[in-house]
């Protein structure tokens, strides 16, 4: 069973991202503040759920959350700042969008840059595999994943050669074959080695 909070008695936002390891598309992040007594037996790490379960839970999370928001960093921005900084920036943008000010942040992974609100640093705690430990991080992982999947399916309508409607831009054989045969798009991350060499990205976890 996932835990309801890291620090009791504080307004706590959980944060996670989706799309860090992709060859194309924006990286998405979400921040979620849940009620202090929140329970949802189905809520879990988005990777452990089916697509149908994720979309059902997205509706429940958006209905039940005290506040939630999604942040986006584009492929062009990723190329400019590197994927580690882009992932954290997407989380910062998601936190920016919260209608309730958090007093503490719990971040999936082990890397984060301090987040400031009105010039004051909001305390944070990083949690490795946090999306399988805390409800608010799991909720954030579901929002980030589903909204990014929607976005990649929309891009697939413009660029149907890469399988983005089902691989979401990850480095599958089909995706790389599409790059070989049709070239790149404005949504590909050009600082990544798109045809199969080691990715030019910093470790995140």
N, C-alpha and C positions, 0 to 999 in steps of 0.2 A: 504493500500500500504506500502510495506517495505521501510525502509530508506536506502539511498545509503552509508551513512557513519555516524560515531559517531563524529569524529573530522575532520572538513573540512580542506583540504590543506595538509594532511599528507598521506603518503603511509600506508594504513591501511589493516591489515589482519584479517579476521574473522576466528574463530576456533570453532569446535564442535567435539563431539565424538559419537560413536555408540557402543553398546554392553556392557555398564556398568552393566546392571542388569541381564546379561545372566549367566547361569550355566556352560557354556562351550565356548571355543574359545577365541581368542585374542580380545582385545579392539582395535578399530580403531579410529583414529582421522584424521581430515583434516584441512588444513589452506588454505585460498583462498584470493588473492588480486584481486579485480575487478577494471576495469577502473573507474575513478572518475565520469563519466557521464553515468554509466551503468544503463540500464533499462531492465527488463524482467518481464512481467506481470504474468507469470506462476510460477515464483520462489517463494517458500514458505517453511515453516517448512516441512521437509521430511515426518513427521508423518501425515501431512494433504494431502499428494499426493498418487496417486496410484503407483504401481511398474513401470508401463509403463511410467508414467509422470516422475518419478525419473530418469529412464535410459535415457529418451529423454533429460532431463535437464542436466544430467551429460555430455553428448556430447556437449551441448551448453556452459556449464561452462568451460569445458576444452578448448574449442575453443576460448572463449572470454576472459578468465581471463588473467590478467597480469602475474600471477604466481599462481600455486597450487601445493600441495603436500599432501601425506598421510603418517601418522605415525602409527606404530603398537607396541603393548606390548602384549606378549604371556601370555597364561594361567599360565605357570610356573612363569613368572615374576610377574603376578598379585598375586599369592600365596605368593611370597617373599615380596612384597612391599605394599600390600593392594590395593583395587580397586580405592580409591580416588587418591592415588599417581600414580597409573598406568594410570588412565585416563588423568591426567595432563602430565605425562611423554609422553604419546602418542601424545598429543598436541605439546609438546616441540619438539618431533621428526619430526612432520609434519612441524613445523616452520623451523627446521633445513634444511628441504628439499626445501624450497622456493628459487628460483633463483633470486628473488628480495628481498632486505633487507627491512623489514617493519619498519616504524617509530612509529607505534602504533598498539596494538592488542586489538581486542574485542572478549571476551570469553563468550560462552554460559554457564550460571550457575552463581554461586556466590562464587566459590572457585577456586583459581589458585595460583601457585607458580611463583615468578618472573622468567622471561626468560632473559638470558644473551646472548648477541652476541658480540664476541670479547671482553669479559669482561665488557661490558656495558649493564645495564638493559634496556630492551625495555619497555617503558610505556605500561600498559594494563588497560583495564576496563572490569569488569565482568558485564554481563547483564542477569538477570533472564528471561528465555523464549526468549532469544535473537534470536533464530532461527525463531521466528515469528515476529521479529522487524527489523532486519538488513539483507540486501541482502547478504553480504559476509558470515555471520554466517549461513544463510539458505543454501547458496551454499556449505559451508563446511559440513553441516549436510547431504546434499544429497550425496556428495562424500563419506563421512565416511560410511553412511548407505549402499550404493550400493556396494562399494568395500568389505564391511564386508559380505553382503549377498552373493556375489559371492564366497567368501572364505568358508562360511558355507555350501554352496551347493557343493563345491568341497569335503569338509570333509564328507558330507553325502554319497558320493560315497564309501568311505572307511568304514563308520560306519552308516549303514542305519536304525538302530534300534531306533533312537531318534527323527526323524522328522525334522532334521536340515535344510532340503531343504525348509521348510515353516515356522518353528518356530524360525529359526536362533539361536538356543541355549537358548532361553528364557525358564523360568520355567513353561512350560505347563504340563498338566496331562500326555500327551503322552510322553513328554521328561522324566518325573520322572518315569513313568512306564517302559520306556526303561532302565533306570538306575537300577531299581529294578530287572528286568529280565535278563539284560545282563552285569551289572556292569558298571564301569567307563572306560573312555578312557584316553589316554595321554593328551587330550585336555580339560578335565574337570577341573574346578577350585576347588581344593580339600579343600580350606579353606572356601568354601561356604557349607552350610548345604544342600546337594543336594536333599534330600528326603522330604523337605517341611518345616523345622523349619525356624526360623527367620534368614535371611542372615547375615553373619558375615562381614558386610561392613560398612564403614563410610558414614554418610550422605554427599551428594554432592550438593544438591540443597535444 
